[in-house]
Amino acid sequence: MNKFLKTVLLAIVGTALIPVAMAFSEELSPIGVLPKLEAEWQIIAEDEKEEIQAKLPFRWIVFQNKKTGDFLSFATHPEPVRNRSLEYLSDTSLEIFPHGRAVWTQPHANSTTNVIAINVVDIGRKIASLKVLEYCFISELSDRDNLMAHGRAWIGPKGAVFVQHTSAKPITSDLVDETIKSIVKSQMTLAALPTR
């Protein structure tokens, strides 16, 4: 078997090992394809407005779970931040999805953010080391339930990336961590494929 065929076969087998709930579908520049979530997750149309996106360097997609009301939010910023520490992303990570949706798509409201955790962790475990800025907070508004958010931010080769799970119920960071690992595995698989 030639080298090209082996590489393609490994990519196909590697993709097959990803759980069905983490197949790939939507794209988000510059990181590429995002994991396809289970059927109850749908994209929120209000957070896809092209006229807003054209004015901002951020690119984002927000999914909402039809059963639970939870949000899974993704954002990228292409600004080169190579020589900066992950702590540089702290303020943005706490402000970008205050109520699960992009801050610039929502009316300004007097809300309170209670930070539970913000520190650098390694979520790589079985794959290569992946240091991310971990953050967790409670968002409070007087006219709705409090929301808990678990998020991760990291600096990729093409800019900063943010992934956040937000819920009205207590949650862990498991969904965000599995999503990030799927993105990283996908990027590693695509990088291994030879180009012509």
Protein Blocks (a to p, Z undefined) as FASTA:
>chain_A
ZZklmmmmmmmmmmmmpcfklccfbdcdfkbpaddddfklccdfklmcfklmmmpmbdcd
ddddfknopacdddddfbdcklpcfklmmmmmmmmmmnopafklpccdddddddfbdcdd
dfklmmccddddddddddddfkbccddddddddddfkbccddddddfbdcdfklmmmmmm
mmmmmmmmmmmpccZZ
